Amino acid sequence: MIATPAVAATHEPAWIRRLVIAVAAGFVGLFVLVPLAAVFGEAFRNGVAAFGHAVSDPAALSAVRLTFLAAAIAVPLNIVFGVAAAWAIARFHFPGRSLLLTLIDLPLAVSPVIAGMVFVLLFGKQGLIGPWLSAHGIKVIFALPGIVLATTFVTFPFVARELIPLMEAQGAEEEEAAIVLGASGWQTFLRVTLPKIKWGLLYGVVLCTARAMGEFGAVSVVSGHIRGRTNTLPLHVEILYNEYEYQAAFAVASLLVVLALASLVARRVIARRVEAS
């Protein structure tokens, strides 16, 4: 009897298994656990009172509010785009389908800083649309709209890329049957498509939200770094660090770490539900 690779792997010498596990654990400890411990250790270096003062500072609270506000606007926009793009690509064949797939992946290949510069060239005072916006009293760059645009751009692949392979694998037979039985397109989506993709959609939303709250490069370019007004949490951390307020910088950074860990937990829970369904 020929052993399959999975069975053969379990019969490797014990020292090889221990070595592989030790290497994996060492990398996780060195590049994940040690940095996390350093962030929290530095955040609480001067005690809980200093930590509380750093995270309750008006500039820090403003950064928290702006971070959540930008994510609260960008993520729903990406949900609408992601579902629409996934439906179009998975259910229809049309001219430009491959181009649309490529464009969805574009933010993953382009530097966020370049994306921010493109928005400045478009919406800045000397940009293509900037003079018209200024004449009508509309401010995009160095304001919330620019931050939302930059955040939406860098995060829009996550929902779509999570749903496209899922919907392609599921096929369209149930939706076609619902339409034949007289269901409208909206009824078909709500009662057939959405229940089938809900866990994949939630998975994409979690990834999109985590990326939106941690975005730095594109937002840094379009925000103007106005303290207390256009600074998100990552930008506020940078300013504190550049001002040599290391304890405060790590205290605020620990909030981002907590958000990231919460996203990972949610991601794992959703992955288990997907496996169980």
Buried (B, 14 or more C-beta within 10 A) or exposed (E): EEEEEEEEEEEEEEEEEEEEEEEEEEEEEEEEEEEEEEBBEBBBEBEEEBBEBBBEBEBBEBBBEBBBBBBEBBBEBBBEBBBEBBBBBBBEEEEEEEEEBEEBEEBEEBEBEEBBBBBBBBBBEEBEEBEEBBEEEEBBBBBBBBBBBBBBBBBBBBBBBBBBEBBEEBEBEBBEEBBEEEBEEEEBBEEBBEEBBBBBBBBBBBBBBBBBBBBBBBBBBBBBBEEBBBBBBBBBBBBBBEEEBEBBBBBBBBBBBEBBEEBEEBBEEBEEEBEEE
